[in-house]
Amino acid sequence: MSRGIWIGLLIGIVVVPSALGQPKPPGRAGGPKFQSVTLGVRHRVFHEFRDRHQVRLNRDFPLGDTEYSARVIRYVPDFQMDVERHRVFSLSDQPRNPAFQVVVRRNRTPHDTSWAFLKSPPHFGPRSYFAFQVLRIDFAGAPPLIADSALVAPPTGGMPHAVPARKDTSRSR
């Protein structure tokens, strides 16, 4: 074989495996186009507080009648986190583990950043007054994704929690 072919093979061997390990950027071929998200909002101190907003990316929305507002700044269709590098990325273009990064502002000054998930209950960070949960995701030309009702905040206040599936313990006679 000629020297040029060997170099081409060597480059292919070095480049291709590393390229295969990289996730595809969201929004490219295959994934549904994100339109809006409906978020449930809870407050750390005022347990009866609940708010619900249908929002688009990079649009501010008020948090109750407070001086706080929030903005969804990022959609990750298949959320994954590299803990060592503190990096969030998407494993695919499909909404398998959808998440939204939310910035909370107090009087237009950033106060806190958190994540809202479709498949997990909301959580409060160390500085968070507000927690967010994805209730519904709407896509252009695709059916919406709706949160599992077992993870949605209970109507009587308090924080939601995952409810394990119950086994049928009744016996038929």
ChimeraX commands (.cxc) that place a marker at each C-alpha (Angstrom):
marker #1 position 0.00,0.00,0.00 radius 0.5
marker #1 position 1.10,3.53,-0.61 radius 0.5
marker #1 position 2.11,5.83,2.19 radius 0.5
marker #1 position -0.94,8.13,1.58 radius 0.5
marker #1 position -3.41,5.27,2.10 radius 0.5
marker #1 position -1.74,4.24,5.38 radius 0.5
marker #1 position -1.92,7.80,6.67 radius 0.5
marker #1 position -5.59,7.98,5.65 radius 0.5
marker #1 position -6.34,4.71,7.47 radius 0.5
marker #1 position -4.46,5.88,10.53 radius 0.5
marker #1 position -6.38,9.17,10.61 radius 0.5
marker #1 position -9.65,7.26,10.18 radius 0.5
marker #1 position -8.79,4.97,13.07 radius 0.5
marker #1 position -7.87,7.87,15.32 radius 0.5
marker #1 position -10.69,10.25,14.34 radius 0.5
marker #1 position -13.69,7.98,13.83 radius 0.5
marker #1 position -13.82,6.27,17.25 radius 0.5
marker #1 position -13.64,9.60,19.08 radius 0.5
marker #1 position -16.35,11.05,16.83 radius 0.5
marker #1 position -18.61,8.09,17.53 radius 0.5
marker #1 position -18.49,8.73,21.28 radius 0.5
marker #1 position -19.75,12.31,20.99 radius 0.5
marker #1 position -23.49,12.92,21.38 radius 0.5
marker #1 position -25.31,14.60,18.51 radius 0.5
marker #1 position -26.29,18.18,19.18 radius 0.5
marker #1 position -30.04,18.61,19.88 radius 0.5
marker #1 position -32.33,19.92,17.20 radius 0.5
marker #1 position -30.76,18.05,14.32 radius 0.5
marker #1 position -32.30,15.23,12.26 radius 0.5
marker #1 position -34.71,12.99,14.10 radius 0.5
marker #1 position -35.75,14.81,17.25 radius 0.5
marker #1 position -39.11,16.59,17.56 radius 0.5
marker #1 position -38.92,20.39,17.53 radius 0.5
marker #1 position -39.54,21.85,20.99 radius 0.5
marker #1 position -42.34,24.43,21.17 radius 0.5
marker #1 position -43.21,25.09,24.82 radius 0.5
marker #1 position -43.05,23.62,28.31 radius 0.5
marker #1 position -45.60,23.76,31.11 radius 0.5
marker #1 position -43.91,24.12,34.49 radius 0.5
marker #1 position -45.33,23.60,37.94 radius 0.5
marker #1 position -43.73,25.94,40.49 radius 0.5
marker #1 position -43.48,25.47,44.27 radius 0.5
marker #1 position -42.04,27.63,47.06 radius 0.5
marker #1 position -39.68,26.39,49.78 radius 0.5
marker #1 position -41.28,28.36,52.63 radius 0.5
marker #1 position -44.88,28.85,51.54 radius 0.5
marker #1 position -46.01,25.27,50.96 radius 0.5
marker #1 position -49.45,26.29,49.74 radius 0.5
marker #1 position -47.91,28.35,46.94 radius 0.5
marker #1 position -48.31,26.79,43.54 radius 0.5
marker #1 position -48.02,28.31,40.15 radius 0.5
marker #1 position -48.24,26.96,36.62 radius 0.5
marker #1 position -46.82,28.49,33.46 radius 0.5
marker #1 position -46.69,27.45,29.84 radius 0.5
marker #1 position -43.50,29.06,28.51 radius 0.5
marker #1 position -41.14,29.16,25.55 radius 0.5
marker #1 position -37.36,29.35,25.69 radius 0.5
marker #1 position -35.82,32.65,26.75 radius 0.5
marker #1 position -39.07,34.31,27.81 radius 0.5
marker #1 position -39.47,35.71,31.33 radius 0.5
marker #1 position -42.49,34.73,33.43 radius 0.5
marker #1 position -43.53,36.01,36.89 radius 0.5
marker #1 position -43.38,33.84,40.00 radius 0.5
marker #1 position -46.58,34.62,41.84 radius 0.5
marker #1 position -46.92,38.20,43.07 radius 0.5
marker #1 position -43.28,38.37,44.19 radius 0.5
marker #1 position -40.30,40.35,42.92 radius 0.5
marker #1 position -39.04,37.10,41.38 radius 0.5
marker #1 position -39.30,36.00,37.77 radius 0.5
marker #1 position -37.91,33.02,35.90 radius 0.5
marker #1 position -36.72,32.13,32.42 radius 0.5
marker #1 position -36.16,28.76,30.76 radius 0.5
marker #1 position -32.76,29.15,29.11 radius 0.5
marker #1 position -31.98,25.63,27.90 radius 0.5
marker #1 position -33.73,22.47,26.72 radius 0.5
marker #1 position -31.84,19.17,26.86 radius 0.5
marker #1 position -33.81,16.33,25.21 radius 0.5
marker #1 position -31.88,13.41,26.72 radius 0.5
marker #1 position -30.24,14.84,29.85 radius 0.5
marker #1 position -26.94,13.42,30.96 radius 0.5
marker #1 position -24.34,14.93,33.26 radius 0.5
marker #1 position -20.60,14.37,33.28 radius 0.5
marker #1 position -20.02,14.76,37.01 radius 0.5
marker #1 position -16.23,14.93,36.74 radius 0.5
marker #1 position -16.28,17.76,34.20 radius 0.5
marker #1 position -19.48,19.40,35.52 radius 0.5
marker #1 position -20.90,19.31,32.00 radius 0.5
marker #1 position -24.48,18.70,30.90 radius 0.5
marker #1 position -25.15,17.23,27.47 radius 0.5
marker #1 position -27.78,15.28,25.55 radius 0.5
marker #1 position -27.26,11.63,24.67 radius 0.5
marker #1 position -29.62,11.91,21.71 radius 0.5
marker #1 position -32.06,14.19,19.88 radius 0.5
marker #1 position -35.02,12.23,21.25 radius 0.5
marker #1 position -36.80,13.42,24.45 radius 0.5
marker #1 position -35.91,10.31,26.52 radius 0.5
marker #1 position -34.92,12.23,29.67 radius 0.5
marker #1 position -35.97,15.82,28.93 radius 0.5
marker #1 position -34.77,18.61,31.20 radius 0.5
marker #1 position -34.91,22.40,31.27 radius 0.5
marker #1 position -32.48,24.81,32.84 radius 0.5
marker #1 position -34.30,27.62,34.64 radius 0.5
marker #1 position -32.81,30.90,35.87 radius 0.5
marker #1 position -34.62,32.67,38.71 radius 0.5
marker #1 position -34.17,36.44,38.94 radius 0.5
marker #1 position -34.92,38.79,41.78 radius 0.5
marker #1 position -35.64,42.28,40.49 radius 0.5
marker #1 position -33.98,41.34,37.17 radius 0.5
marker #1 position -30.77,40.13,38.86 radius 0.5
marker #1 position -29.95,36.41,38.59 radius 0.5
marker #1 position -30.54,34.75,41.95 radius 0.5
marker #1 position -30.47,31.01,41.28 radius 0.5
marker #1 position -30.28,28.41,38.52 radius 0.5
marker #1 position -31.92,25.00,38.66 radius 0.5
marker #1 position -33.11,22.14,36.48 radius 0.5
marker #1 position -36.67,20.96,35.89 radius 0.5
marker #1 position -37.25,17.37,34.78 radius 0.5
marker #1 position -40.18,15.50,33.30 radius 0.5
marker #1 position -39.37,12.21,35.01 radius 0.5
marker #1 position -38.34,13.46,38.47 radius 0.5
marker #1 position -40.05,15.45,41.20 radius 0.5
marker #1 position -38.85,19.02,41.77 radius 0.5
marker #1 position -36.05,19.72,44.22 radius 0.5
marker #1 position -34.76,22.79,46.00 radius 0.5
marker #1 position -31.11,23.73,45.68 radius 0.5
marker #1 position -29.28,25.15,48.70 radius 0.5
marker #1 position -30.20,28.75,47.75 radius 0.5
marker #1 position -33.51,28.05,46.02 radius 0.5
marker #1 position -36.82,29.56,47.07 radius 0.5
marker #1 position -38.55,28.02,44.06 radius 0.5
marker #1 position -38.58,24.53,42.59 radius 0.5
marker #1 position -39.82,23.62,39.12 radius 0.5
marker #1 position -41.32,20.52,37.63 radius 0.5
marker #1 position -42.04,19.80,33.99 radius 0.5
marker #1 position -45.73,18.96,33.65 radius 0.5
marker #1 position -45.98,18.93,29.87 radius 0.5
marker #1 position -43.77,19.44,26.83 radius 0.5
marker #1 position -45.30,20.48,23.50 radius 0.5
marker #1 position -43.60,19.85,20.18 radius 0.5
marker #1 position -44.31,21.03,16.64 radius 0.5
marker #1 position -45.83,18.16,14.67 radius 0.5
marker #1 position -45.44,15.56,17.45 radius 0.5
marker #1 position -47.59,14.53,20.41 radius 0.5
marker #1 position -46.90,16.20,23.77 radius 0.5
marker #1 position -45.11,14.51,26.64 radius 0.5
marker #1 position -47.01,14.62,29.93 radius 0.5
marker #1 position -45.57,14.02,33.42 radius 0.5
marker #1 position -46.44,10.87,35.32 radius 0.5
marker #1 position -49.17,11.84,37.80 radius 0.5
marker #1 position -47.32,10.01,40.60 radius 0.5
marker #1 position -44.60,12.67,40.44 radius 0.5
marker #1 position -46.84,15.74,40.31 radius 0.5
marker #1 position -47.16,17.88,43.43 radius 0.5
marker #1 position -50.04,16.79,45.67 radius 0.5
marker #1 position -53.01,19.21,45.86 radius 0.5
marker #1 position -52.80,19.45,49.67 radius 0.5
marker #1 position -49.39,21.11,49.69 radius 0.5
marker #1 position -45.97,19.73,50.50 radius 0.5
marker #1 position -43.45,18.52,48.01 radius 0.5
marker #1 position -44.17,15.74,45.55 radius 0.5
marker #1 position -42.45,12.45,45.82 radius 0.5
marker #1 position -42.16,9.38,43.68 radius 0.5
marker #1 position -44.91,6.91,44.49 radius 0.5
marker #1 position -43.94,3.30,43.86 radius 0.5
marker #1 position -46.41,1.16,41.99 radius 0.5
marker #1 position -48.61,-0.75,44.40 radius 0.5
marker #1 position -49.06,-4.45,44.15 radius 0.5
marker #1 position -52.59,-5.77,44.10 radius 0.5
marker #1 position -52.83,-7.57,47.44 radius 0.5
marker #1 position -56.50,-8.43,47.16 radius 0.5
marker #1 position -57.18,-12.09,46.64 radius 0.5
marker #1 position -59.92,-13.31,44.37 radius 0.5
marker #1 position -62.00,-16.12,45.83 radius 0.5
marker link #1:1,2 radius 0.2
marker link #1:2,3 radius 0.2
marker link #1:3,4 radius 0.2
marker link #1:4,5 radius 0.2
marker link #1:5,6 radius 0.2
marker link #1:6,7 radius 0.2
marker link #1:7,8 radius 0.2
marker link #1:8,9 radius 0.2
marker link #1:9,10 radius 0.2
marker link #1:10,11 radius 0.2
marker link #1:11,12 radius 0.2
marker link #1:12,13 radius 0.2
marker link #1:13,14 radius 0.2
marker link #1:14,15 radius 0.2
marker link #1:15,16 radius 0.2
marker link #1:16,17 radius 0.2
marker link #1:17,18 radius 0.2
marker link #1:18,19 radius 0.2
marker link #1:19,20 radius 0.2
marker link #1:20,21 radius 0.2
marker link #1:21,22 radius 0.2
marker link #1:22,23 radius 0.2
marker link #1:23,24 radius 0.2
marker link #1:24,25 radius 0.2
marker link #1:25,26 radius 0.2
marker link #1:26,27 radius 0.2
marker link #1:27,28 radius 0.2
marker link #1:28,29 radius 0.2
marker link #1:29,30 radius 0.2
marker link #1:30,31 radius 0.2
marker link #1:31,32 radius 0.2
marker link #1:32,33 radius 0.2
marker link #1:33,34 radius 0.2
marker link #1:34,35 radius 0.2
marker link #1:35,36 radius 0.2
marker link #1:36,37 radius 0.2
marker link #1:37,38 radius 0.2
marker link #1:38,39 radius 0.2
marker link #1:39,40 radius 0.2
marker link #1:40,41 radius 0.2
marker link #1:41,42 radius 0.2
marker link #1:42,43 radius 0.2
marker link #1:43,44 radius 0.2
marker link #1:44,45 radius 0.2
marker link #1:45,46 radius 0.2
marker link #1:46,47 radius 0.2
marker link #1:47,48 radius 0.2
marker link #1:48,49 radius 0.2
marker link #1:49,50 radius 0.2
marker link #1:50,51 radius 0.2
marker link #1:51,52 radius 0.2
marker link #1:52,53 radius 0.2
marker link #1:53,54 radius 0.2
marker link #1:54,55 radius 0.2
marker link #1:55,56 radius 0.2
marker link #1:56,57 radius 0.2
marker link #1:57,58 radius 0.2
marker link #1:58,59 radius 0.2
marker link #1:59,60 radius 0.2
marker link #1:60,61 radius 0.2
marker link #1:61,62 radius 0.2
marker link #1:62,63 radius 0.2
marker link #1:63,64 radius 0.2
marker link #1:64,65 radius 0.2
marker link #1:65,66 radius 0.2
marker link #1:66,67 radius 0.2
marker link #1:67,68 radius 0.2
marker link #1:68,69 radius 0.2
marker link #1:69,70 radius 0.2
marker link #1:70,71 radius 0.2
marker link #1:71,72 radius 0.2
marker link #1:72,73 radius 0.2
marker link #1:73,74 radius 0.2
marker link #1:74,75 radius 0.2
marker link #1:75,76 radius 0.2
marker link #1:76,77 radius 0.2
marker link #1:77,78 radius 0.2
marker link #1:78,79 radius 0.2
marker link #1:79,80 radius 0.2
marker link #1:80,81 radius 0.2
marker link #1:81,82 radius 0.2
marker link #1:82,83 radius 0.2
marker link #1:83,84 radius 0.2
marker link #1:84,85 radius 0.2
marker link #1:85,86 radius 0.2
marker link #1:86,87 radius 0.2
marker link #1:87,88 radius 0.2
marker link #1:88,89 radius 0.2
marker link #1:89,90 radius 0.2
marker link #1:90,91 radius 0.2
marker link #1:91,92 radius 0.2
marker link #1:92,93 radius 0.2
marker link #1:93,94 radius 0.2
marker link #1:94,95 radius 0.2
marker link #1:95,96 radius 0.2
marker link #1:96,97 radius 0.2
marker link #1:97,98 radius 0.2
marker link #1:98,99 radius 0.2
marker link #1:99,100 radius 0.2
marker link #1:100,101 radius 0.2
marker link #1:101,102 radius 0.2
marker link #1:102,103 radius 0.2
marker link #1:103,104 radius 0.2
marker link #1:104,105 radius 0.2
marker link #1:105,106 radius 0.2
marker link #1:106,107 radius 0.2
marker link #1:107,108 radius 0.2
marker link #1:108,109 radius 0.2
marker link #1:109,110 radius 0.2
marker link #1:110,111 radius 0.2
marker link #1:111,112 radius 0.2
marker link #1:112,113 radius 0.2
marker link #1:113,114 radius 0.2
marker link #1:114,115 radius 0.2
marker link #1:115,116 radius 0.2
marker link #1:116,117 radius 0.2
marker link #1:117,118 radius 0.2
marker link #1:118,119 radius 0.2
marker link #1:119,120 radius 0.2
marker link #1:120,121 radius 0.2
marker link #1:121,122 radius 0.2
marker link #1:122,123 radius 0.2
marker link #1:123,124 radius 0.2
marker link #1:124,125 radius 0.2
marker link #1:125,126 radius 0.2
marker link #1:126,127 radius 0.2
marker link #1:127,128 radius 0.2
marker link #1:128,129 radius 0.2
marker link #1:129,130 radius 0.2
marker link #1:130,131 radius 0.2
marker link #1:131,132 radius 0.2
marker link #1:132,133 radius 0.2
marker link #1:133,134 radius 0.2
marker link #1:134,135 radius 0.2
marker link #1:135,136 radius 0.2
marker link #1:136,137 radius 0.2
marker link #1:137,138 radius 0.2
marker link #1:138,139 radius 0.2
marker link #1:139,140 radius 0.2
marker link #1:140,141 radius 0.2
marker link #1:141,142 radius 0.2
marker link #1:142,143 radius 0.2
marker link #1:143,144 radius 0.2
marker link #1:144,145 radius 0.2
marker link #1:145,146 radius 0.2
marker link #1:146,147 radius 0.2
marker link #1:147,148 radius 0.2
marker link #1:148,149 radius 0.2
marker link #1:149,150 radius 0.2
marker link #1:150,151 radius 0.2
marker link #1:151,152 radius 0.2
marker link #1:152,153 radius 0.2
marker link #1:153,154 radius 0.2
marker link #1:154,155 radius 0.2
marker link #1:155,156 radius 0.2
marker link #1:156,157 radius 0.2
marker link #1:157,158 radius 0.2
marker link #1:158,159 radius 0.2
marker link #1:159,160 radius 0.2
marker link #1:160,161 radius 0.2
marker link #1:161,162 radius 0.2
marker link #1:162,163 radius 0.2
marker link #1:163,164 radius 0.2
marker link #1:164,165 radius 0.2
marker link #1:165,166 radius 0.2
marker link #1:166,167 radius 0.2
marker link #1:167,168 radius 0.2
marker link #1:168,169 radius 0.2
marker link #1:169,170 radius 0.2
marker link #1:170,171 radius 0.2
marker link #1:171,172 radius 0.2
marker link #1:172,173 radius 0.2
view
